[in-house]
């Protein structure tokens, strides 16, 4: 028996499906305090789903088209179009439709523009960006001095604004956590306490991190096996290479050496007290030394040339 109800079946376009998924997941996030740049999650046209941990950056600029001001959107997925729009003047002839006709925007730009228009039509405001680290320039570089913006739809990727450019930073194996320097506990002091990573078991060297586990491992090799730092670094490289660690991720010898000396400072070893015997005191009756300890440098002993007579002028005396 045929149905009496009228059913309408339509085909949803790729941009409409993308826009629907973006609205459901809130996958558009402003990454600038001026709302000129937006991070949007990428879309898989075949599966009709958002791509996990895959983002593009959509920026907009305001142009004067004769009697009207219009936003022009550009996306990081199309470098040629970005360079073309950046080369344009603020004042343009024609209309924004003609400009988009000459240089067609991608689906990311269309969806972001549609999303912003839908949000502004409700209450006239855009969602605030989530700022993880405010810009603050001082005399130390223990943290990124530019802004880091968290992406609520991803735990593994953040958007960073460094040297005037936006970029996405992520981790495949571990999640990212935004850490900021704490203010001094003294209410009269406005300085920040430098983040050293001790609470997480890492040594922050500014441009790279090194685990305390590695440094303590070398310490025990040195104490019980007289292992040199150069030898330990060679063995460490071999071990990391065996597990297919990328060469650029392996610290150099100088990086390990600088970290080791910084780690020694954290141990607060009193080298002066260690020179005195805890049982005999500063003046022991018997001292046992090896040949290296009792030896003298050549500049510290008398030296004479056997080819010339021994006279006072031919003798070199040290301290």
Secondary structure, DSSP 8 states (H G I E B T S, - for coil): ---SS--------HHHHHHHHHHHHT-EEE-STTS-EEEEEEEETTTTEEEEEEEEEEEEEEEEETTEEEEEEEETT-HHHHHHHHTS-SEESS-HHHHHHHS---HHHHHHHHHHHHHHHHHS------EEE-----S--SS-SS-EEE-TT-SSEEEEEETTEEEEEE-SSS-------EE-SSTT---EE----GGGTEEE-SS-EEEHHHHHHHHHHHHHH---HHHHHHHHHHHHHHTT--GGGS--HHHHHHHHHHHHHHHT--HHHHTSBTTTBSS-S-----HHHH---GGGS-B--TTS---GGG-B---
